[in-house]
Amino acid sequence: MQPKLKSKVRCADQEVGDVTKIIMDPLTREISHLVVSLNGAGERQVAIGLVQAVTDEVVQLRSSASEVSALPPFKRDEYVTLHEVEIPHIEDHLHVSPGEVLVPFPELEKSVKRRTFFANLTHVIGLFIGLPLAFPVLKYLMKPMYAPFDNGWLKIGNIGKIKADDAGTQFKFKRKVKEAYLPEAEIEKNVWILKATPAVLEKVYQGKDMEFRDGTGKTIWTNKKDVPYIAFSGKCPHLGCGFKWRQHKVLGQVFLCPCHLSIYDAAGTVLDGPAPRPLDPLPIQVSASGEVQIIDMEFKAGTKSQTRIV
Ligand code: FES
């Protein structure tokens, strides 16, 4: 008779627990061990050779209780259930009640685990060897992402060009740009300059000087609220199109963006259209001789808040 799961296990001197699992030898397809739970003192793996007799209810062992408890604890992770392995007809000779019947963890799987471990180890070693070599390349590739903004002043013309107060006047200028890994190129850009009356100045500055900061938060320039010259970036904050100073039938003179018809007043305030924020003022200074200089900045289009990108 084969031992049954849940059978009581009795030693030569006393009862020690019950059978919780049965281990099969996948080659002989016979039971090789019983796993005995020692009344709350852990599980022990008992070789079938120690079984003296088996009845319906009891498995009688030849050993004493102290010998059984001295056996090494059962290591569940060295076994898999019959359902986890596909060994044909393995249960044919097994007549135990349904329950946890185990076979040793297949050697092949163990070596796969070992192979995976060594493969991972090789990757880690490769990473340590390769990192110092790859670092300069990565640094070069990532450099444009972390390059500081160019905060140099650009001369763009003379205020003599401005013919009226609160009227947008376009100033074109050329700027050298370096796009990521491409060679440096010169591009044409433009800004709009106004000689603003106090009412427009108040609308733009709202009684406060306007500070401009670099990427680290350090102030690079402050537009004074009572200096009448205002510069607006030439890109519409909606999606970055160029806009014009135009006569509107109802609103009078306005900045008009032809792309999606955003309309701004002389202070850059949005009067109509999809623009999410007012025009972007830029740092400006005007010399005693009337030369206008700006710091060229660009901001992310389509957002309510102003985020510098150039
Ligand atoms: S880009 Fe100016 S309104 Fe859309």
Residues whose N, C-alpha, C, O or C-beta is under 5 A from the ligand:
A	BS01	FES	C236 H238 L239 G240 C241 C257 C259 H260 L261 S262
